[in-house]
Amino acid sequence: MDEQKWLETFRHRKPRLLGAGSYASFGILLPLIRVDGKPHILFEVRSQDMRRQPGEICFPGGKVDPSDQGEKEAAIRETSEELGISLDEVRDVYPLDYIITPFGTMIYPFVGRIETSPEDLQPNPAEVGEVFTVPLDDLLNDEPDIYTIDVKMHPEESFPYDRIPGGKQYEWQARKMQEVFYYHEDKVIWGLTARILHHFLSELKKNQ
């Protein structure tokens, strides 16, 4: 194969995240809902029967299924299933910034409206222990606590140090992560949920 033909294989290629094929994709919805005529953000508390992260606060969402047309459709479907509402009651769904986690997942958050009242929700008890809402104005006026986590590299025992410059003294690039905490009454909102919330609120504040 000559050089020109070799390069032609890349002419119409659309770039994507390197290694994305090994990542699982999740669609998440940050739901806005009206309470007494005012905008609130709705949160779920994961059921204690859930295998992963029982009792933690989250937004509705889940893994993209083969039947979903994409991450947005997955977020809407999961919200419908978890809150016991129709697909039509999830409206005006728009993308936020996506997140690549160190755990082999790509998280695609969206913001959207829930066109019903909290009293009409019928959460799926297998997944949702309870739901609660927080006034949007309260969150906009609240400054979260932010802490720093050092992420360190720990190569496995059989790592071939003798094949890299510096050997065991090689200076691995260090990374720091921010962990965000919001508080509402007896609820602690942190982790991925707080990161998505912080991003959403920051974008709103930019345009106020």
Secondary structure by P-SEA (a helix, b strand, c coil): ccaaaaaaaaccccccccccccbbbbbbbbbbbbcccbbbbbbbccccccccccccccccccccccccccaaaaaaaaaaaaacccccccccccccbbbbccccbbbbbbbbbccccccccccccccccccccccaaaaaabbbbbbbbbbbbbccccccccccccccccccbbbbbbbbbbbccccccccaaaaaaaaaaaaaaaac
